[in-house]
Amino acid sequence: MVKLPYVLQKENICRFDGDTFFIGDRRTFPLAKTFVACSSVRDIAIALTQMVTQGGGPLQVAFTTLSYCAHRMERGTLPAGFETFKGSAAQLIAARPTNTTMARVLEKMLGEISLLFGQGGDLHSVVQAIDALVLENEQQYDAIYHAMGKKGASLLKDGETVLTTCFAEHTFLLSLAYAQQEGKTVSVLASETRPYLQGARLTAPSLREMGIPVSLITDGMGANFLSKGKVGCYMTASDVVCMDGTVVNKTGTLANAIACAYYNVPYYSFSISPDPSKRNSGDLHMEMRDGKEVIHCMGHLITDEAIPALYPSFDSIPPSLVTGIITPKGILTPDALSGAYL
């Protein structure tokens, strides 16, 4: 079995001890392995808003928060009842509005938790059932990650260099690991991903930890390497995928996708859960974050504070620029997506 790097191990994404919830602080990794301590669901939601964990991290936080709430109910430090879970889920969803996968998973699990409370069992039995529900969902997504990783590996050629943006988490890293297991030699160009530097701090160290050759580049260098024929394919995660094949991912993705189309390099996006409620880009909520985040880097001011800055957090990549979307249902072209998910 492929071993996941430090930042993707569940206990390092988040865990709880008593009434304290710990979230691995990806803003300090790899220079430090620290955790943000939260004493309430409100604190957890604030941590998500403040980018303590990003990408797939909020989904694991959501799973663990459900168990955290259940155990606090049993100890009497949270009101017992379904409304506590409903309110907690609402806070998490509001913290990362673009992350529709987390929202849809929570809404589905809320329906199942509501049934548990409606059955009239004792609280201890309900808590045990919620723990079992969380574990079942975690295992389901673990299986999806590995299956998609194998699909991604099938797209990689021996000797190929892959360009990526931001931190594509389980599916991308597993694709490279499975490609290596198949005897393929693959390497990665990881863009730094301003302003939080997820590519520099998460992608590159994780690949190095897994023994996969990686070189760090700045966000503006992708087209340069594409123009020189140094890139075999481009692979990223996706925060949302619409039914017409529109991909939403970290800002900077669009520029590389345009360059890939110009230089005839395929672009593949991983999506564990394309969103059937999003027909096209017109249905998207695109998060615009505080521009002050751009004038700081790793806590350091990089320019005059009086200079206005803008920070569109995500790009919308039109389906015409997307070669394929790697999903639990297979590698789908944008025009085949709706047939598989509607």
Contacts in CASP RR format, 6 or more apart in sequence:
PFRMAT RR
TARGET T0000
AUTHOR 0000-0000-0000
METHOD contacts of the structure
MODEL  1
MVKLPYVLQKENICRFDGDTFFIGDRRTFPLAKTFVACSSVRDIAIALTQ
MVTQGGGPLQVAFTTLSYCAHRMERGTLPAGFETFKGSAAQLIAARPTNT
TMARVLEKMLGEISLLFGQGGDLHSVVQAIDALVLENEQQYDAIYHAMGK
KGASLLKDGETVLTTCFAEHTFLLSLAYAQQEGKTVSVLASETRPYLQGA
RLTAPSLREMGIPVSLITDGMGANFLSKGKVGCYMTASDVVCMDGTVVNK
TGTLANAIACAYYNVPYYSFSISPDPSKRNSGDLHMEMRDGKEVIHCMGH
LITDEAIPALYPSFDSIPPSLVTGIITPKGILTPDALSGAYL
2 146 0 8 1.000
2 174 0 8 1.000
2 177 0 8 1.000
2 178 0 8 1.000
2 181 0 8 1.000
3 210 0 8 1.000
4 170 0 8 1.000
4 173 0 8 1.000
5 173 0 8 1.000
5 205 0 8 1.000
5 206 0 8 1.000
5 207 0 8 1.000
5 209 0 8 1.000
5 210 0 8 1.000
6 12 0 8 1.000
6 29 0 8 1.000
6 33 0 8 1.000
6 206 0 8 1.000
6 209 0 8 1.000
7 13 0 8 1.000
7 26 0 8 1.000
7 29 0 8 1.000
7 202 0 8 1.000
7 205 0 8 1.000
7 206 0 8 1.000
8 169 0 8 1.000
8 170 0 8 1.000
8 173 0 8 1.000
8 206 0 8 1.000
10 60 0 8 1.000
10 138 0 8 1.000
12 24 0 8 1.000
12 33 0 8 1.000
13 23 0 8 1.000
13 24 0 8 1.000
13 53 0 8 1.000
13 57 0 8 1.000
13 60 0 8 1.000
13 61 0 8 1.000
13 64 0 8 1.000
14 21 0 8 1.000
14 22 0 8 1.000
14 23 0 8 1.000
14 24 0 8 1.000
14 53 0 8 1.000
14 57 0 8 1.000
14 60 0 8 1.000
14 61 0 8 1.000
14 64 0 8 1.000
15 21 0 8 1.000
15 22 0 8 1.000
15 64 0 8 1.000
16 22 0 8 1.000
16 64 0 8 1.000
16 67 0 8 1.000
16 68 0 8 1.000
16 71 0 8 1.000
18 71 0 8 1.000
18 72 0 8 1.000
18 75 0 8 1.000
19 39 0 8 1.000
19 72 0 8 1.000
19 75 0 8 1.000
19 77 0 8 1.000
20 37 0 8 1.000
20 38 0 8 1.000
20 39 0 8 1.000
21 37 0 8 1.000
21 38 0 8 1.000
21 39 0 8 1.000
21 43 0 8 1.000
21 44 0 8 1.000
21 64 0 8 1.000
21 65 0 8 1.000
21 68 0 8 1.000
22 35 0 8 1.000
22 36 0 8 1.000
22 37 0 8 1.000
22 38 0 8 1.000
23 35 0 8 1.000
23 36 0 8 1.000
23 38 0 8 1.000
23 44 0 8 1.000
23 47 0 8 1.000
23 52 0 8 1.000
23 53 0 8 1.000
23 61 0 8 1.000
24 33 0 8 1.000
24 34 0 8 1.000
24 35 0 8 1.000
24 36 0 8 1.000
24 52 0 8 1.000
24 53 0 8 1.000
25 32 0 8 1.000
25 34 0 8 1.000
25 35 0 8 1.000
25 36 0 8 1.000
25 52 0 8 1.000
25 53 0 8 1.000
26 51 0 8 1.000
26 52 0 8 1.000
26 53 0 8 1.000
26 54 0 8 1.000
26 198 0 8 1.000
26 201 0 8 1.000
26 202 0 8 1.000
27 51 0 8 1.000
27 52 0 8 1.000
27 196 0 8 1.000
27 201 0 8 1.000
28 34 0 8 1.000
29 201 0 8 1.000
29 202 0 8 1.000
29 205 0 8 1.000
30 201 0 8 1.000
30 205 0 8 1.000
31 201 0 8 1.000
36 47 0 8 1.000
36 52 0 8 1.000
38 44 0 8 1.000
38 46 0 8 1.000
38 47 0 8 1.000
41 65 0 8 1.000
41 68 0 8 1.000
41 69 0 8 1.000
41 87 0 8 1.000
41 88 0 8 1.000
41 91 0 8 1.000
41 92 0 8 1.000
42 91 0 8 1.000
44 61 0 8 1.000
44 65 0 8 1.000
44 91 0 8 1.000
44 92 0 8 1.000
45 91 0 8 1.000
45 92 0 8 1.000
45 94 0 8 1.000
45 95 0 8 1.000
46 95 0 8 1.000
47 53 0 8 1.000
48 58 0 8 1.000
48 61 0 8 1.000
48 92 0 8 1.000
48 95 0 8 1.000
48 96 0 8 1.000
49 95 0 8 1.000
49 96 0 8 1.000
51 196 0 8 1.000
53 60 0 8 1.000
53 61 0 8 1.000
54 167 0 8 1.000
54 196 0 8 1.000
54 198 0 8 1.000
55 99 0 8 1.000
55 166 0 8 1.000
55 167 0 8 1.000
55 169 0 8 1.000
55 237 0 8 1.000
55 239 0 8 1.000
56 99 0 8 1.000
56 169 0 8 1.000
56 170 0 8 1.000
56 237 0 8 1.000
57 169 0 8 1.000
58 92 0 8 1.000
58 95 0 8 1.000
58 96 0 8 1.000
58 99 0 8 1.000
58 102 0 8 1.000
59 99 0 8 1.000
59 101 0 8 1.000
59 102 0 8 1.000
59 105 0 8 1.000
59 141 0 8 1.000
60 138 0 8 1.000
61 92 0 8 1.000
62 89 0 8 1.000
62 92 0 8 1.000
62 102 0 8 1.000
62 105 0 8 1.000
62 106 0 8 1.000
63 134 0 8 1.000
63 137 0 8 1.000
63 138 0 8 1.000
64 134 0 8 1.000
65 88 0 8 1.000
65 92 0 8 1.000
66 85 0 8 1.000
66 88 0 8 1.000
66 109 0 8 1.000
66 113 0 8 1.000
66 130 0 8 1.000
66 133 0 8 1.000
66 134 0 8 1.000
67 130 0 8 1.000
67 131 0 8 1.000
67 134 0 8 1.000
69 78 0 8 1.000
69 84 0 8 1.000
69 85 0 8 1.000
69 88 0 8 1.000
70 126 0 8 1.000
70 127 0 8 1.000
70 130 0 8 1.000
70 131 0 8 1.000
71 127 0 8 1.000
72 78 0 8 1.000
73 79 0 8 1.000
73 80 0 8 1.000
73 81 0 8 1.000
73 84 0 8 1.000
73 123 0 8 1.000
73 127 0 8 1.000
74 80 0 8 1.000
74 123 0 8 1.000
74 124 0 8 1.000
74 127 0 8 1.000
78 84 0 8 1.000
80 123 0 8 1.000
81 117 0 8 1.000
82 113 0 8 1.000
82 114 0 8 1.000
82 117 0 8 1.000
82 118 0 8 1.000
85 110 0 8 1.000
85 113 0 8 1.000
86 110 0 8 1.000
89 106 0 8 1.000
89 107 0 8 1.000
89 110 0 8 1.000
92 102 0 8 1.000
92 106 0 8 1.000
93 102 0 8 1.000
93 103 0 8 1.000
93 106 0 8 1.000
96 102 0 8 1.000
96 287 0 8 1.000
97 285 0 8 1.000
97 287 0 8 1.000
98 239 0 8 1.000
98 240 0 8 1.000
98 248 0 8 1.000
98 284 0 8 1.000
98 285 0 8 1.000
98 286 0 8 1.000
98 287 0 8 1.000
98 313 0 8 1.000
98 314 0 8 1.000
99 239 0 8 1.000
99 240 0 8 1.000
100 239 0 8 1.000
100 240 0 8 1.000
100 273 0 8 1.000
100 275 0 8 1.000
100 277 0 8 1.000
100 278 0 8 1.000
101 239 0 8 1.000
101 240 0 8 1.000
101 272 0 8 1.000
101 273 0 8 1.000
101 275 0 8 1.000
104 273 0 8 1.000
104 275 0 8 1.000
105 137 0 8 1.000
105 273 0 8 1.000
109 133 0 8 1.000
109 134 0 8 1.000
109 137 0 8 1.000
112 133 0 8 1.000
113 130 0 8 1.000
113 133 0 8 1.000
116 126 0 8 1.000
116 129 0 8 1.000
116 130 0 8 1.000
116 133 0 8 1.000
117 126 0 8 1.000
141 272 0 8 1.000
144 272 0 8 1.000
144 328 0 8 1.000
145 170 0 8 1.000
145 171 0 8 1.000
145 174 0 8 1.000
145 272 0 8 1.000
146 174 0 8 1.000
147 328 0 8 1.000
148 171 0 8 1.000
148 174 0 8 1.000
148 175 0 8 1.000
148 270 0 8 1.000
148 272 0 8 1.000
148 326 0 8 1.000
148 327 0 8 1.000
148 328 0 8 1.000
149 170 0 8 1.000
149 171 0 8 1.000
149 172 0 8 1.000
149 174 0 8 1.000
149 175 0 8 1.000
149 178 0 8 1.000
149 326 0 8 1.000
150 174 0 8 1.000
150 175 0 8 1.000
150 178 0 8 1.000
151 175 0 8 1.000
151 326 0 8 1.000
151 330 0 8 1.000
151 331 0 8 1.000
152 171 0 8 1.000
152 175 0 8 1.000
152 178 0 8 1.000
152 179 0 8 1.000
152 235 0 8 1.000
152 268 0 8 1.000
152 270 0 8 1.000
152 326 0 8 1.000
152 331 0 8 1.000
153 174 0 8 1.000
153 175 0 8 1.000
153 176 0 8 1.000
153 177 0 8 1.000
153 178 0 8 1.000
153 179 0 8 1.000
153 181 0 8 1.000
153 182 0 8 1.000
153 184 0 8 1.000
154 331 0 8 1.000
155 175 0 8 1.000
155 233 0 8 1.000
155 266 0 8 1.000
155 268 0 8 1.000
155 326 0 8 1.000
155 331 0 8 1.000
156 162 0 8 1.000
156 175 0 8 1.000
156 176 0 8 1.000
156 179 0 8 1.000
156 184 0 8 1.000
156 186 0 8 1.000
156 233 0 8 1.000
157 184 0 8 1.000
157 232 0 8 1.000
158 183 0 8 1.000
158 184 0 8 1.000
158 185 0 8 1.000
158 186 0 8 1.000
159 184 0 8 1.000
159 185 0 8 1.000
159 186 0 8 1.000
159 187 0 8 1.000
160 184 0 8 1.000
160 186 0 8 1.000
160 187 0 8 1.000
160 232 0 8 1.000
160 233 0 8 1.000
161 186 0 8 1.000
161 187 0 8 1.000
161 188 0 8 1.000
161 189 0 8 1.000
161 225 0 8 1.000
161 230 0 8 1.000
161 231 0 8 1.000
161 232 0 8 1.000
162 176 0 8 1.000
162 186 0 8 1.000
162 187 0 8 1.000
162 188 0 8 1.000
162 189 0 8 1.000
162 231 0 8 1.000
162 232 0 8 1.000
162 233 0 8 1.000
162 234 0 8 1.000
162 235 0 8 1.000
163 188 0 8 1.000
163 189 0 8 1.000
163 191 0 8 1.000
163 222 0 8 1.000
163 225 0 8 1.000
163 226 0 8 1.000
163 231 0 8 1.000
163 232 0 8 1.000
163 233 0 8 1.000
163 234 0 8 1.000
163 235 0 8 1.000
163 256 0 8 1.000
163 260 0 8 1.000
163 265 0 8 1.000
164 172 0 8 1.000
164 188 0 8 1.000
164 189 0 8 1.000
164 190 0 8 1.000
164 191 0 8 1.000
164 199 0 8 1.000
164 203 0 8 1.000
164 234 0 8 1.000
164 235 0 8 1.000
164 236 0 8 1.000
165 191 0 8 1.000
165 193 0 8 1.000
165 199 0 8 1.000
165 236 0 8 1.000
165 249 0 8 1.000
165 250 0 8 1.000
165 252 0 8 1.000
165 253 0 8 1.000
165 256 0 8 1.000
166 191 0 8 1.000
166 193 0 8 1.000
166 198 0 8 1.000
166 199 0 8 1.000
166 203 0 8 1.000
166 236 0 8 1.000
166 237 0 8 1.000
166 249 0 8 1.000
166 250 0 8 1.000
166 253 0 8 1.000
167 193 0 8 1.000
167 198 0 8 1.000
167 199 0 8 1.000
167 202 0 8 1.000
167 203 0 8 1.000
167 206 0 8 1.000
167 237 0 8 1.000
168 203 0 8 1.000
168 235 0 8 1.000
168 236 0 8 1.000
168 237 0 8 1.000
168 270 0 8 1.000
169 237 0 8 1.000
171 237 0 8 1.000
171 270 0 8 1.000
171 272 0 8 1.000
171 326 0 8 1.000
172 235 0 8 1.000
172 236 0 8 1.000
172 237 0 8 1.000
172 270 0 8 1.000
173 206 0 8 1.000
173 207 0 8 1.000
173 210 0 8 1.000
173 212 0 8 1.000
175 235 0 8 1.000
176 186 0 8 1.000
176 188 0 8 1.000
176 207 0 8 1.000
176 210 0 8 1.000
176 212 0 8 1.000
177 210 0 8 1.000
177 212 0 8 1.000
179 186 0 8 1.000
180 186 0 8 1.000
180 212 0 8 1.000
186 212 0 8 1.000
186 213 0 8 1.000
187 212 0 8 1.000
187 213 0 8 1.000
187 214 0 8 1.000
187 215 0 8 1.000
188 203 0 8 1.000
188 207 0 8 1.000
188 212 0 8 1.000
188 213 0 8 1.000
188 214 0 8 1.000
188 215 0 8 1.000
189 214 0 8 1.000
189 215 0 8 1.000
189 217 0 8 1.000
189 221 0 8 1.000
189 222 0 8 1.000
189 225 0 8 1.000
189 230 0 8 1.000
189 231 0 8 1.000
190 199 0 8 1.000
190 200 0 8 1.000
190 203 0 8 1.000
190 204 0 8 1.000
190 207 0 8 1.000
190 214 0 8 1.000
190 215 0 8 1.000
190 216 0 8 1.000
190 217 0 8 1.000
191 199 0 8 1.000
191 216 0 8 1.000
191 217 0 8 1.000
191 218 0 8 1.000
191 219 0 8 1.000
191 220 0 8 1.000
191 221 0 8 1.000
191 222 0 8 1.000
191 252 0 8 1.000
191 256 0 8 1.000
192 199 0 8 1.000
192 200 0 8 1.000
192 216 0 8 1.000
192 217 0 8 1.000
192 218 0 8 1.000
192 219 0 8 1.000
193 199 0 8 1.000
193 200 0 8 1.000
193 203 0 8 1.000
193 219 0 8 1.000
193 250 0 8 1.000
193 252 0 8 1.000
194 219 0 8 1.000
194 294 0 8 1.000
194 297 0 8 1.000
195 293 0 8 1.000
195 294 0 8 1.000
195 296 0 8 1.000
195 297 0 8 1.000
195 311 0 8 1.000
196 293 0 8 1.000
197 297 0 8 1.000
197 298 0 8 1.000
198 250 0 8 1.000
199 216 0 8 1.000
200 216 0 8 1.000
203 214 0 8 1.000
204 214 0 8 1.000
204 216 0 8 1.000
207 213 0 8 1.000
207 214 0 8 1.000
208 214 0 8 1.000
217 225 0 8 1.000
219 252 0 8 1.000
220 255 0 8 1.000
222 231 0 8 1.000
222 255 0 8 1.000
222 256 0 8 1.000
222 259 0 8 1.000
223 255 0 8 1.000
223 256 0 8 1.000
223 259 0 8 1.000
225 231 0 8 1.000
226 256 0 8 1.000
226 259 0 8 1.000
226 260 0 8 1.000
226 262 0 8 1.000
226 263 0 8 1.000
226 265 0 8 1.000
227 259 0 8 1.000
227 263 0 8 1.000
229 263 0 8 1.000
229 265 0 8 1.000
231 260 0 8 1.000
231 265 0 8 1.000
232 265 0 8 1.000
232 266 0 8 1.000
233 265 0 8 1.000
233 266 0 8 1.000
233 267 0 8 1.000
233 268 0 8 1.000
234 256 0 8 1.000
234 257 0 8 1.000
234 260 0 8 1.000
234 265 0 8 1.000
234 266 0 8 1.000
234 267 0 8 1.000
234 268 0 8 1.000
235 267 0 8 1.000
235 268 0 8 1.000
235 269 0 8 1.000
235 270 0 8 1.000
236 247 0 8 1.000
236 249 0 8 1.000
236 250 0 8 1.000
236 253 0 8 1.000
236 267 0 8 1.000
236 269 0 8 1.000
236 270 0 8 1.000
237 249 0 8 1.000
237 250 0 8 1.000
237 269 0 8 1.000
237 270 0 8 1.000
238 247 0 8 1.000
238 248 0 8 1.000
238 249 0 8 1.000
238 269 0 8 1.000
238 270 0 8 1.000
238 271 0 8 1.000
238 325 0 8 1.000
239 248 0 8 1.000
239 249 0 8 1.000
239 250 0 8 1.000
239 314 0 8 1.000
240 247 0 8 1.000
240 248 0 8 1.000
240 275 0 8 1.000
240 278 0 8 1.000
240 284 0 8 1.000
241 247 0 8 1.000
241 248 0 8 1.000
241 269 0 8 1.000
241 271 0 8 1.000
241 274 0 8 1.000
241 275 0 8 1.000
241 278 0 8 1.000
241 325 0 8 1.000
241 327 0 8 1.000
241 337 0 8 1.000
242 248 0 8 1.000
242 274 0 8 1.000
242 275 0 8 1.000
242 278 0 8 1.000
242 279 0 8 1.000
242 280 0 8 1.000
242 281 0 8 1.000
242 283 0 8 1.000
242 284 0 8 1.000
243 274 0 8 1.000
243 275 0 8 1.000
243 276 0 8 1.000
243 278 0 8 1.000
243 279 0 8 1.000
243 280 0 8 1.000
243 337 0 8 1.000
243 338 0 8 1.000
243 341 0 8 1.000
243 342 0 8 1.000
244 279 0 8 1.000
244 280 0 8 1.000
244 319 0 8 1.000
244 334 0 8 1.000
244 337 0 8 1.000
244 338 0 8 1.000
245 274 0 8 1.000
245 319 0 8 1.000
245 322 0 8 1.000
245 325 0 8 1.000
245 334 0 8 1.000
245 335 0 8 1.000
245 337 0 8 1.000
246 278 0 8 1.000
246 280 0 8 1.000
246 281 0 8 1.000
246 284 0 8 1.000
246 316 0 8 1.000
246 317 0 8 1.000
246 318 0 8 1.000
246 319 0 8 1.000
246 334 0 8 1.000
247 253 0 8 1.000
247 269 0 8 1.000
247 271 0 8 1.000
247 316 0 8 1.000
247 317 0 8 1.000
247 319 0 8 1.000
247 322 0 8 1.000
247 325 0 8 1.000
248 284 0 8 1.000
248 286 0 8 1.000
248 314 0 8 1.000
248 315 0 8 1.000
248 316 0 8 1.000
248 317 0 8 1.000
249 269 0 8 1.000
249 314 0 8 1.000
249 315 0 8 1.000
249 317 0 8 1.000
250 313 0 8 1.000
250 314 0 8 1.000
250 315 0 8 1.000
251 311 0 8 1.000
251 312 0 8 1.000
251 313 0 8 1.000
251 314 0 8 1.000
251 315 0 8 1.000
252 315 0 8 1.000
253 315 0 8 1.000
253 317 0 8 1.000
254 315 0 8 1.000
254 316 0 8 1.000
254 317 0 8 1.000
254 321 0 8 1.000
255 315 0 8 1.000
256 267 0 8 1.000
257 267 0 8 1.000
257 317 0 8 1.000
257 321 0 8 1.000
257 322 0 8 1.000
258 321 0 8 1.000
259 265 0 8 1.000
260 266 0 8 1.000
260 267 0 8 1.000
260 321 0 8 1.000
261 267 0 8 1.000
261 320 0 8 1.000
261 321 0 8 1.000
266 323 0 8 1.000
266 324 0 8 1.000
267 317 0 8 1.000
267 321 0 8 1.000
267 322 0 8 1.000
267 323 0 8 1.000
267 324 0 8 1.000
268 322 0 8 1.000
268 323 0 8 1.000
268 324 0 8 1.000
268 325 0 8 1.000
268 326 0 8 1.000
268 331 0 8 1.000
269 317 0 8 1.000
269 322 0 8 1.000
269 324 0 8 1.000
269 325 0 8 1.000
269 326 0 8 1.000
270 325 0 8 1.000
270 326 0 8 1.000
271 325 0 8 1.000
271 326 0 8 1.000
271 327 0 8 1.000
272 327 0 8 1.000
272 328 0 8 1.000
273 328 0 8 1.000
274 325 0 8 1.000
274 327 0 8 1.000
274 337 0 8 1.000
274 341 0 8 1.000
276 341 0 8 1.000
276 342 0 8 1.000
277 283 0 8 1.000
278 284 0 8 1.000
281 316 0 8 1.000
281 318 0 8 1.000
284 316 0 8 1.000
286 312 0 8 1.000
286 313 0 8 1.000
286 314 0 8 1.000
286 316 0 8 1.000
287 313 0 8 1.000
287 314 0 8 1.000
288 310 0 8 1.000
288 311 0 8 1.000
288 312 0 8 1.000
288 313 0 8 1.000
289 311 0 8 1.000
289 312 0 8 1.000
289 313 0 8 1.000
290 311 0 8 1.000
291 308 0 8 1.000
291 309 0 8 1.000
291 310 0 8 1.000
291 311 0 8 1.000
292 309 0 8 1.000
293 309 0 8 1.000
293 311 0 8 1.000
294 309 0 8 1.000
294 310 0 8 1.000
294 311 0 8 1.000
295 301 0 8 1.000
295 302 0 8 1.000
295 303 0 8 1.000
295 305 0 8 1.000
295 307 0 8 1.000
295 309 0 8 1.000
296 302 0 8 1.000
319 334 0 8 1.000
319 335 0 8 1.000
320 334 0 8 1.000
322 334 0 8 1.000
323 333 0 8 1.000
324 331 0 8 1.000
324 332 0 8 1.000
324 333 0 8 1.000
324 334 0 8 1.000
325 331 0 8 1.000
325 332 0 8 1.000
325 333 0 8 1.000
325 334 0 8 1.000
325 337 0 8 1.000
327 337 0 8 1.000
327 340 0 8 1.000
329 340 0 8 1.000
329 341 0 8 1.000
330 340 0 8 1.000
332 340 0 8 1.000
END
